[in-house]
Amino acid sequence: MTASFVMRFFYIYRVVQLLKILIQAGLWLFCNKIHLKNKSLFKIKGPLLIIANHPNSFLDALIIGSYYKRRVFFLARGDVFKKPIHRFLLESLNVIPVYRQREGKEYLHLNDFAFSRSIELLSNGNAVLVFIEGVCVNSNELQPFKKGTARILEGIQKRNIDPTIHIVGIAFNQFRGIGKIVNLVVSEMTVVPKIQNSRDRVLFNQKVFEQLKENILIPTIPTKFNRKHLFYIIHQPFYTLVKNFVAKKTNNTVFFDSVLFSVLLFTYPLFLFILFITFKLFQFPTTIILTILVALPIIVKGVQE
């Protein structure tokens, strides 16, 4: 093992840990409430195959992954890996690219790597998250399942390894912006069928469908804000600017929420810095300014009724 490899490992490790802390803090602000059911299962160790529905693009993986007390790898559409900076960030977040025919037939052979990589990770005791629908449509209703998840399970079973299987249902009260309420329900598949042929894959998907449908609990409380709250008024120009920009960039796609979250995550510190400069121009004492800026993200939760 070379020194450069060790340095790269610890660098990536620090990036992952920092991003996870930032994401957890960002989710706390972005969502009004995230309700967890069977939260003790998030602490499980050993090979773990997590099977989830996929209503809200990349945000699904961020929410699910942030609650597991371990590193979680997950499969995502391969076209988002095209830019080098995107590839670096996504790989740092443990994303494995999987390609669909619409991305181009020349990429489909790379799916063998996605499946073999998932099987290898599970063989080494890791956790792999798969969105079994294989598509996101901004809906809490389940879509037809693909067979890739069963294929991964079949591959790991051929190695005589029986991973724990979690069925995770995630549901949102809305898909357009901050203040959302999320229900996250996880349960374990107690009897895992042996997969040896195409019929077994179909039966496995049916079993997952029945359990996953029970875990999707759609929140009925609407998102509300106290628009007269001082901190709502302070944040409104910044949020409106970012929201309109993201809406334009993600028009007619399912990525509004996930892109909005990402842009807010990395621009909110800039917003706080602008506030700092503004307060300084009015000659506020630095200690008072810093106190306000530290308290601001905490107090802003009071805007959500």
N, C-alpha and C positions, 0 to 999 in steps of 0.2 A: 504494500500500500504506500503510494508516494505521498510526500508532504503536500503537493498541490491538490491531490484528491481529498486529503483530510481537510485542508483549508476550504475547498469548495463545499464539502459536506457541511461544515459548521456555518459557512456563510448562508447556504440555502436554509439550514435549520433555523438560524436567527431570523431570516426573512419570513419564513413560515410562521414562526412564533409571534413575530411582530404583527404580521398581517392578521393572524387569528385574534390577537388582542384588539386590534383596530376594528375588525369585523364584528366582534362581540359588542364593543362599545357602540359601533354604528347601528347594529340591529336594535340595541336597547333604545336608541333615539328614533330610529326609523319606524319601529312598530310600537303601537300603544301597548299591546299585550301579546305575549306568546305563551299559550297555555300548553303545558306538557302533561302527558298521561303515561304512567309507567316509567317515570324518569330514572328509576334504578337500573333499567336495562342499558342506559347510556354508558354505564361503567364496565360493561362486559369485556373480557379479554379473549385472546385466541382468534383463530380464523373466523371472520364474520362477513357474511354476504347480506348487505342491506338492500332491500327491494322497496322502491317508493313510487308513488305517482308523481306527475310532473306538470303542475298547473301554472307555475310562474317562473319559467326559465331558470337562469343561473342563481336566482335568489333562493330557489328550493335547496340547492346543494349547500349554499352558504349557511342557511338556517339549520338544516339537518346536521351538517358537519360540525358546526360550532358547539353543539350540545354533547357530542360524543367526547369522552375524556381520552381520546387517542387520535392518532393520525388516520384520516379517512381519505382513500383514493376514490375517484369517481369518473365515470365516463361522460363525455360531453361531445357535442357535434364538432366535427373536425374542421369546418370552414373558419371557425374563430381562431384557429392556430396559424393562419396564413402570415400575419405580420410578426416579425421577430420579437418585438416587445410584448405582444399578446402571448406568444408561445412561452416566453420566459416567465411571465407572471402566472400563466395558467399551470405550467409545470411546477412552479414554486408552490402552487395551491393543490398539488397532487392530482391534476386533471389528466385523464387519458383520452386522447382523441378517438372518436369513432365516426366513420363516414357513411353517408347515405348516397344513394344513386344520384340524387339531384346535385350533389357536390362534384360529380364527375366520376365516370367509371374507372379512370386511371388511379383513383384513390382507394377503390374498394378493397384491393389486395392488402391495404394497410390494416383492415379490420381484423385480419388474422393476428396481427401484432396486439391489437387491443384486447382480444380474447385471451391470447396466450399470456399477455402481461397481467391480466386480471387473475388468471389461474395461478400464475407464479406468485403473485402477491398473497393470495389466499393460502397457498402452500406454505408460505413463510410466516403465517400467523397474522397477516394484516387484515384490515377492513376495507371492503370495496362496496361502493354505493352504485347501484344501477337503477335508472329510471326505466321501468319495464315497458312503458307505453312507447318509448322511443321517439316521442314527439310532444311538443308543448303547444296548447291552444288557448291558454288563459281561461281555463274552466275547471271547476271542481269535479266535473263529471269525468269518470274514467273513460279513456280511449282504448281501442283495441290493442292488445298486447303483442309485442314482437317476441321472437323465440331466442334472442340473444342471451337473455338471463338464464334460461334453461340450458343453453349450450355451455355457459360458463360453469354452472353447477355440474353438468355432466362431465366436463373436463376435470374438475377437482375431485369428483367421486371416483374417476378412473385412477386417481393417485391414492385411493383408499383414505381420503381425508373427508371428514364430515363436518363442514363448517356450521356454525350457528347461523340461522337465517332470521333476520328481523324484517317484519313487514311494517313499513312506515307510511302512515297517511298524513298528508299535510293539506290544510285547507285555509283559504283566505276569505275575509269578508269583502275585500275589494282588491283590484289589481292595478290601481292607478294612483300611486303616491303614498305619502307618509301617513302615520296614524292608524295603520291597518291592525286588525286583530287576527291572530294566527292560531289555529289548533294543530298541535303536533302529537300524534298518537303512535306509539311504537308497541308492537307485540311480537312474540317469538313464534315461529312455526314449530310446533311441538313434534309433529310427525312429518319427516321429510321424505318424499318418495324417491325411489331409485330411478334414475333416468338412463335409459339404454337405447331408446328409439324415438321416432317422431311422435308416436302415440303418447309416450310418456311425457314428452315436452308439452303437448296439448293439455294433458291431464294436470300437469304441474301448474300451467298458467291458469287453469280453471280454479285450482285450489288457492293460488295466490289472489285471484280476482275476488273470491268469496271473502277472504280474510281482509284484503285491502279495502274493500267496499265498506266493511264494518268500521274501519279505522278512519275513514274520512268523515269528520264531523264539521260541517260548515258553520262558521260563526254567524249568528243572526243579528248581533249588535252592530249598527252602522257606525262609520267613522264620523266623529264630530270634533269641532274645535271651538274654543272660546275666542272668537275673533276680536273681542275687546281687550283681551289680555295683552299687557304691555310687551311681553316677550314674543307674542304672535306678531304684533305690529313691527317689532325690531327685525324679525326674521323674514317677514313676508316679501320684501323686495328681492332679497337674495334667493329665496326659495322659488319665487315666481320666475326669475331670470333663468335659473337652472332647469326648472320644470319645462319651460317653453323651449329651451334649447334641446333638451332630451326628447321632447315630444316630436320636434321637427326631425331629429336624427333617427328616431325609431318609428317613424310613421308607417302604419300598416304592418308592423311586426309585433312579436310577443315580448320584446325585450325592454319595454318602457321601464318597468319596475326595477329590473336588475341593473340597467344602465343608470337610472336615476340614483339608485343606492350607491353605485360605484362613484359617480361624479360627485355626489354630496360627501361621500366618505373622504375624498381627496381634496375637495375645495372648501370644506367647512373650516379647516385650520386657517386658510387664506382669509375667509370671512372674519374670523376672530382677530386675525392680525390687522385687518382694515379697521375693525372696531377699536383695537388698541391704539392705532395711529390717530383715529378720530378723537378719542378721549384725551390723548396727549396734546392734541392741538388746542383743546379746551382747558389744558393745564390741570387735569385731574392728577392726583398723586399716583405714582406707579403701583404702590401696594393696593390701593383701592381698585385700580383698573384690573390688576391681576386677580383680585378676589372676585370681581364681577365676571371676568372671562371664565374663571374656573367654575363658578356657580351657574353660569348661563346655560350650559348643556343640561344641567340637572334640573334647574327651574323650568326649562322649556317643556319638560314632561307635563307640567301643570296646564299647558295649553290644550292638551288632549283631554276632553271631558270623559 
